[in-house]
Amino acid sequence: MLNLRKIILFSAFLVPLLLPAQQKPNMDNYQPPQSNGPLPPNFLISTVDKYEQDRQKIQQNQDKKMQKAEDDFYLQTNYSVDQMCFSGEVLVNDTMGQYVNRVADTLLWNDKETRKNISFYILRSPIVNAFTTDQGIIFVTVGLLTRLDNEAELAFVLGHEITHYKHHHVYIGYVEGVKMQQGMGQYEATTFENRYLKRHRYARSQESQADDEGFDMMVAAGYDPHAAIKAFDILALADYPFSDTTFNKSFFETNYLIFPSKYQPDTVKGIRPDNEDEDDDLATHPSTYKRRKAIIHKFNKLQDTTGALFKVSESMFWRVKAIARFEECSEHSQDQEFSEAMYSDYVMQSSYPDNYYLEKEMVRAMYASVIEKNKTLNLDDLMALFQSLFIIGGPDDRPVGEQGRLKGFVSKADATGWNIAALHYAWDVHKKYPDDPDISYWCTGLFRELTLKNKVRIGEFEKNDTEFVHFGNRILKDTAIVNHSKIATPAERYQLALDHMSKDSIDTYHYWQFAFIDDLKDSAFVAQFKEATVWADSVHLQDSLWYMQSTRAQDKSKGEIESDLSGPQGITKLVAVNPVYIAYIDHGDDGDQEVDVRNSLDGHSLLVDEMKKDAKMFNLDLTLLDESGLDTSSVDRFNDLSVASQWFAQRDNYTDHQVLPYSQEKMKALAQKYGTPYFMWSAYITYKGKRRGNLWRALSFLVTPLAPHIAYRMLTPHEDVYYIAIIYDVNTGYPVFVQKTQMSNQHENKSRLRLHVFDLFHQITEPKKKKK
Amino acid sequence: MKKAALIFASVLAFHFANAGPHGGYIGHRIILAGEGAYSPFFTSVKDFYTKYNFQYGGNLNVIVARRTQVGVFYNMWSLGGNQAFQSNMGKNDRVNGTQYGLVVRNFRAGRGGLAPIGKFWDVSMSYASNTYKAGSDNKDILGGTPENVPVSSNQILAHVAFGTQMVFWNHFVGNTGVRFGGPIYTIDKNNGGYKNFFAQRIAYKEFFSVFFGIGFLI
């Protein structure tokens, strides 16, 4: 065991030495990836048609339960895959996807039949993952591509996933799960715990088989087998960022804005792989240690351990990796992980300084984190509260890695100081790229956050350099700790002065008051600051009203939330983005919910039909931006759907009065393209579950005159229905119409859906009433 | 009653003249329905025991706003008589009632209601007339004093109801709920005596009922 550990350790350190030097592609004119070329057939066939095709494969001569299980499998997998494909997160035929497909071509050079049935797509996610579907679609995440060191590692991962597909592991896994649940086949006559263990043992055997054959596949294709061993490092470090570059708060500082040193954690824990040799009895995958050990075992049996690290293209690999890392900065922001976004950006800026895209993404992430920090009770505060209440002094609560250091810094920095740092950074970037409307827009947002939330006025910054120098000198003189004349720069003296102030003093002292000494010489900066102040003074009342409105909305938990955003809108042209209909089944106390796919598909079909019909009735020019009606040449529409879906996902996170911390420009372009600024997000969701409290009902049945009603209640399931429709003017980013209806304990049926869609279209097309 | 119907028709005509082709259930705004109501308690009419108090009738409703429908209704009932202590009623006696009224039904925004679907509450005002029809075994009739038997007892009623209404297959409307209320004003003025006493005995005294309705969207 010890020897093997040494080999593993050795291989982990040796292989990087064998790696070629990283290339640094030119990313000056980087544009975020988008889908290209003809849309593949997977995107053109409806879920129902795919399901109908697949169910022809079900063998009729087998047990009825198994027939049903297979039928459910084809329905659920086709539905899930299509939901994923049209979520806006999938890239088709982009640079990363093209490269991955070419590596797959190399791997399957002698198996054209399998290659024909498999397609690889990139999933916009920072999570390190790749996964296979029974339909032959294999998703590779952006997060995985950021971690790779060479093409051979990718080849091993793809070989692993291809093996899953070739052996129908997804399908078999599902069927085995059903057998286990029902105690059939090998799971007969044993306890549930044993069945569970057996099922997971079986899943682990599938993973081992995928590793085994994936390794053979990459070796057969001529790739360097060392890379397979190294690939497990990616797995072991998957929860950490793609780099552990040292973070220093000076990145966010200037000559006149210096944060107290206590804001930055002194020490951090080093990044260590997760426990590779963990007990995997209850896991679907063998432990990383066992997997690596098995591959080393195979490796040792090889006659020839040489091979190529790159076969398709080394330069293309480095370009793809750089794209993935650029993209990850944005993905973290999209997922509301702003510290992670800033750290990825920080790391990339060390390789690509003055890069337009990275600087812009940094402004975006900083602005978003300012909004988060300025909330009355933000997530960091909640976590700190939770830890103080329930976690009593862990042995080592230092942050992990350099990303942890940045996170710790942002968390400890006070809201005003952080807002000022973000504004200063954003203003610098704005001056470099004055024509970028997004950066300019975010600067406005940062000014507004500073004046409205942090209540800071321009007068507090009207300082000069002499005062700055004097302050540092005075404190040092007062404390008499060091001879200040020996400290080289005023900034260093100021830092030292801050660090020698008492905790109470530092908490009340406005260390940021000199931050804008240079910026205040810029008349545009002053003008915007003053403009934001006027705005902040004028919205205090509106803000309070908004707060009350929001409180009212929360209190009124049932039913439609009435507000100024309901009622006639006089809209004549509308784009409905991916209308959603989902029927959930609630399985009970454990909160386990499952999508009722059949009802969801039926409901969605009805919803779309009604929308089309009602649009015609109300003379509404409606464009449905969804998966329907696509053909091979519809890639632009597919990209539009992606832009709009991501925009809506972001929009939902912010309240109305804020400048939104994501790009408005893409949506404005869509508004121009579709001839209307009105884009609608709508969702119709039902939850059906067991009715609780039937015992009391049964008792009241005996004494109450409402017997028929009670009997009806007892015989029907509990159901909650939610209808949501929000229309945004995407030019401003603000909603113009909001309809949220919650119907608790009421049954969904077609008539109710029809009426609500009809009413919605009635409302939005009805001419606005003139205000008296 | 004719006057009331005329006023209601005028209101409808005005409404249709001023409204676009919208509203209601995907454009349908008139509901013609039948309704049955039963009293879950078996002793609803004092001293005049009913075997099962059941009312039935029809109504015409129009959806006039996003969450409101108004309508006219007509109900009738026929209660079987029974001998009670010292009663001079015969077991074959009946009280036949009719009721005309106006109802305003409001679909509850707080529960996601939109006319004509969802949880609702309604208020109704109506005129009810109970007519006594003596059976062949009636003592008064037999005793030769038919003048003691009043022809009818007429009252103004007010009710409030809570229920739920659904549409099925685009054209059928179903509803159910509970209704509370009763007479608020008695029109007949019998100056005391036996006649007055008798009128009170046959007067409308249904305070709580459960109703079911089935109708068509037009």
Interface residues (C-beta under 8 A of the other chain):
Chain A: K556 K558 G559 E560 E562 D614 M617 F618 P705 L706 A707 P708 H709 V721 Y723 T741 Q742 M743 S744 Q746 H747 N749 S751 R752 R754 L755 H756 F758 D759 H762 E766
Chain B: G20 H22 G23 Y25 I26 G27 P40 F41 R66 R108 A109 G110 R111 G112 L114 I117 G118 K119 T164 M166 V167 F168 W169 N170 T176 V178 F208 V210
